[in-house]
Amino acid sequence: MRKLFRLSPEDRLLLGQAWAALLLVRLTLGVLPFTTVRAVCVRARRPLNDDETRTDVRPQILRVARLVEIAARYSPVGATCLTETLALAWLLGRRGITTNVRIGVARRNRHVAAHAWLEREGRPIYGLSDEDRYVPLLPVGSDASR
C-alpha cells in the first residue's frame, strides 16, 4: 500500500485503468474471438496534435508499460502475455500511440511455445527481449488491415 501512495495521482489513475483494462481484456477474450478483441484494442486511438507528434513518446510508453506490469502482478484473473499486450495496446492507443500486437511461436525442448508482444514502427516495445526467438504468426501491419 505504501508503494501505491508514493505514485503520483496521475500514475495511480493510470494503474487503475491498467488493472481494469487487463480484467476487461481477459473477460472479453473468453467470449469474443481474438481478432475482435485485438481490433478493438489497437483501434482505440485518438489523433495526436502537432505538438505531440514532435515529442518523443518513449518515456510515455515506458511509464504505461511499467504500470501495466504492476497491474498484471496483482490481477485477480491472472494476466498472460496476451492480456498484458492487448491492455497496453489499448492504453497507448488512447494516448495516440499506434502499435501492432504480434504473436509468435518458438520451439522449446520439443514443445512449441507461443508468446505475444507489442511493436511500434517495426520494433518490439513490450514483452520481447533480444534473446527471444519467436517467429511471428501474423504479418506486420495485420492490426491495421482488420
MISE-251924 format. One record per residue (C-alpha): residue in three letters; x, y, z. Coordinates in steps of 0.5 Angstrom, whole numbers, plus 2048, in hexadecimal, padded with zeros to 3 digits. Layout:
N
<rec res="Ala" u="X" v="Y" w="Z"/>
...
***
This chain:
146
<rec res="Met" u="800" v="800" w="800"/>
<rec res="Arg" u="806" v="805" w="802"/>
<rec res="Lys" u="808" v="804" w="7FA"/>
<rec res="Leu" u="802" v="806" w="7F8"/>
<rec res="Phe" u="801" v="80C" w="7FB"/>
<rec res="Arg" u="808" v="80E" w="7F9"/>
<rec res="Leu" u="806" v="80E" w="7F2"/>
<rec res="Ser" u="803" v="815" w="7EF"/>
<rec res="Pro" u="7FC" v="816" w="7EF"/>
<rec res="Glu" u="7FC" v="815" w="7E7"/>
<rec res="Asp" u="800" v="80F" w="7E8"/>
<rec res="Arg" u="7FB" v="80C" w="7ED"/>
<rec res="Leu" u="7F5" v="80D" w="7E8"/>
<rec res="Leu" u="7F9" v="80A" w="7E2"/>
<rec res="Leu" u="7FB" v="804" w="7E7"/>
<rec res="Gly" u="7F3" v="803" w="7E8"/>
<rec res="Gln" u="7F2" v="804" w="7E0"/>
<rec res="Ala" u="7F7" v="7FF" w="7DF"/>
<rec res="Trp" u="7F4" v="7FA" w="7E4"/>
<rec res="Ala" u="7ED" v="7FB" w="7E1"/>
<rec res="Ala" u="7F0" v="7FA" w="7DA"/>
<rec res="Leu" u="7F3" v="7F3" w="7DC"/>
<rec res="Leu" u="7ED" v="7F1" w="7DF"/>
<rec res="Leu" u="7E8" v="7F3" w="7D9"/>
<rec res="Val" u="7ED" v="7F0" w="7D4"/>
<rec res="Arg" u="7ED" v="7EA" w="7D8"/>
<rec res="Leu" u="7E6" v="7E9" w="7D8"/>
<rec res="Thr" u="7E5" v="7EB" w="7D1"/>
<rec res="Leu" u="7EA" v="7E6" w="7CF"/>
<rec res="Gly" u="7E5" v="7E1" w="7D2"/>
<rec res="Val" u="7DF" v="7E3" w="7CE"/>
<rec res="Leu" u="7E1" v="7E6" w="7C8"/>
<rec res="Pro" u="7E6" v="7E4" w="7C2"/>
<rec res="Phe" u="7ED" v="7E6" w="7C3"/>
<rec res="Thr" u="7ED" v="7EA" w="7BC"/>
<rec res="Thr" u="7E7" v="7EE" w="7BF"/>
<rec res="Val" u="7EB" v="7F0" w="7C6"/>
<rec res="Arg" u="7F1" v="7F2" w="7C2"/>
<rec res="Ala" u="7EE" v="7F6" w="7BD"/>
<rec res="Val" u="7EA" v="7FA" w="7C3"/>
<rec res="Cys" u="7F1" v="7FB" w="7C7"/>
<rec res="Val" u="7F5" v="7FD" w="7C1"/>
<rec res="Arg" u="7F0" v="802" w="7BE"/>
<rec res="Ala" u="7EE" v="805" w="7C5"/>
<rec res="Arg" u="7F3" v="80B" w="7C2"/>
<rec res="Arg" u="7F2" v="813" w="7C3"/>
<rec res="Pro" u="7F5" v="817" w="7BE"/>
<rec res="Leu" u="7FC" v="81B" w="7C0"/>
<rec res="Asn" u="7FC" v="822" w="7C0"/>
<rec res="Asp" u="802" v="825" w="7BC"/>
<rec res="Asp" u="806" v="826" w="7C3"/>
<rec res="Glu" u="805" v="81F" w="7C5"/>
<rec res="Thr" u="808" v="81C" w="7BE"/>
<rec res="Arg" u="80E" v="820" w="7BF"/>
<rec res="Thr" u="810" v="81E" w="7C6"/>
<rec res="Asp" u="813" v="817" w="7C8"/>
<rec res="Val" u="80E" v="812" w="7CA"/>
<rec res="Arg" u="813" v="80D" w="7CD"/>
<rec res="Pro" u="812" v="810" w="7D4"/>
<rec res="Gln" u="80B" v="80F" w="7D4"/>
<rec res="Ile" u="80B" v="808" w="7D1"/>
<rec res="Leu" u="810" v="806" w="7D7"/>
<rec res="Arg" u="80B" v="809" w="7DC"/>
<rec res="Val" u="805" v="806" w="7DA"/>
<rec res="Ala" u="808" v="7FF" w="7D9"/>
<rec res="Arg" u="80B" v="7FF" w="7E0"/>
<rec res="Leu" u="804" v="801" w="7E3"/>
<rec res="Val" u="801" v="7FB" w="7DE"/>
<rec res="Glu" u="807" v="7F6" w="7E1"/>
<rec res="Ile" u="805" v="7F8" w="7E8"/>
<rec res="Ala" u="7FD" v="7F8" w="7E7"/>
<rec res="Ala" u="7FF" v="7F1" w="7E4"/>
<rec res="Arg" u="802" v="7EF" w="7EA"/>
<rec res="Tyr" u="7FC" v="7F0" w="7EE"/>
<rec res="Ser" u="7F7" v="7EE" w="7EA"/>
<rec res="Pro" u="7F2" v="7E9" w="7ED"/>
<rec res="Val" u="7F0" v="7E6" w="7E6"/>
<rec res="Gly" u="7F8" v="7E4" w="7E4"/>
<rec res="Ala" u="7FB" v="7E8" w="7DF"/>
<rec res="Thr" u="7FE" v="7E5" w="7D9"/>
<rec res="Cys" u="803" v="7E8" w="7D4"/>
<rec res="Leu" u="7FD" v="7E8" w="7CF"/>
<rec res="Thr" u="7F9" v="7EC" w="7D4"/>
<rec res="Glu" u="7FE" v="7F1" w="7D6"/>
<rec res="Thr" u="800" v="7F2" w="7CF"/>
<rec res="Leu" u="7F9" v="7F4" w="7CD"/>
<rec res="Ala" u="7F7" v="7F8" w="7D3"/>
<rec res="Leu" u="7FE" v="7FC" w="7D2"/>
<rec res="Ala" u="7FC" v="7FD" w="7CA"/>
<rec res="Trp" u="7F5" v="800" w="7CC"/>
<rec res="Leu" u="7F8" v="804" w="7D2"/>
<rec res="Leu" u="7FD" v="807" w="7CD"/>
<rec res="Gly" u="7F8" v="808" w="7C7"/>
<rec res="Arg" u="7F4" v="80C" w="7CC"/>
<rec res="Arg" u="7FA" v="811" w="7CC"/>
<rec res="Gly" u="7FB" v="811" w="7C5"/>
<rec res="Ile" u="801" v="80C" w="7C4"/>
<rec res="Thr" u="800" v="807" w="7BF"/>
<rec res="Thr" u="802" v="800" w="7C0"/>
<rec res="Asn" u="802" v="7F9" w="7BD"/>
<rec res="Val" u="800" v="7F3" w="7C1"/>
<rec res="Arg" u="805" v="7ED" w="7BF"/>
<rec res="Ile" u="804" v="7E5" w="7C1"/>
<rec res="Gly" u="80A" v="7E1" w="7BF"/>
<rec res="Val" u="80C" v="7D9" w="7C1"/>
<rec res="Ala" u="812" v="7D6" w="7C2"/>
<rec res="Arg" u="815" v="7CF" w="7C3"/>
<rec res="Arg" u="817" v="7CE" w="7CB"/>
<rec res="Asn" u="819" v="7C7" w="7CC"/>
<rec res="Arg" u="815" v="7C3" w="7C7"/>
<rec res="His" u="80F" v="7C7" w="7C9"/>
<rec res="Val" u="80C" v="7CE" w="7C6"/>
<rec res="Ala" u="80C" v="7D4" w="7CA"/>
<rec res="Ala" u="807" v="7DA" w="7C8"/>
<rec res="His" u="808" v="7E1" w="7CA"/>
<rec res="Ala" u="805" v="7E8" w="7C9"/>
<rec res="Trp" u="809" v="7EE" w="7C9"/>
<rec res="Leu" u="808" v="7F5" w="7C6"/>
<rec res="Glu" u="80B" v="7F9" w="7C1"/>
<rec res="Arg" u="80C" v="800" w="7BF"/>
<rec res="Glu" u="80F" v="802" w="7B8"/>
<rec res="Gly" u="811" v="7FB" w="7B7"/>
<rec res="Arg" u="815" v="7FB" w="7BE"/>
<rec res="Pro" u="813" v="7F7" w="7C4"/>
<rec res="Ile" u="811" v="7FC" w="7C9"/>
<rec res="Tyr" u="80E" v="7F7" w="7CE"/>
<rec res="Gly" u="80E" v="7EF" w="7D0"/>
<rec res="Leu" u="814" v="7ED" w="7CC"/>
<rec res="Ser" u="81C" v="7EE" w="7CD"/>
<rec res="Asp" u="821" v="7ED" w="7C8"/>
<rec res="Glu" u="822" v="7E6" w="7CB"/>
<rec res="Asp" u="81B" v="7E4" w="7C9"/>
<rec res="Arg" u="81B" v="7E0" w="7C2"/>
<rec res="Tyr" u="814" v="7E0" w="7C1"/>
<rec res="Val" u="811" v="7DF" w="7B9"/>
<rec res="Pro" u="80B" v="7E4" w="7B8"/>
<rec res="Leu" u="805" v="7E1" w="7B6"/>
<rec res="Leu" u="801" v="7E7" w="7B4"/>
<rec res="Pro" u="804" v="7EB" w="7AE"/>
<rec res="Val" u="807" v="7F2" w="7B0"/>
<rec res="Gly" u="801" v="7F7" w="7AF"/>
<rec res="Ser" u="7FC" v="7F2" w="7B1"/>
<rec res="Asp" u="7F9" v="7F6" w="7B6"/>
<rec res="Ala" u="7F7" v="7FC" w="7B1"/>
<rec res="Ser" u="7F4" v="7F7" w="7AC"/>
<rec res="Arg" u="7EF" v="7F5" w="7B0"/>
***
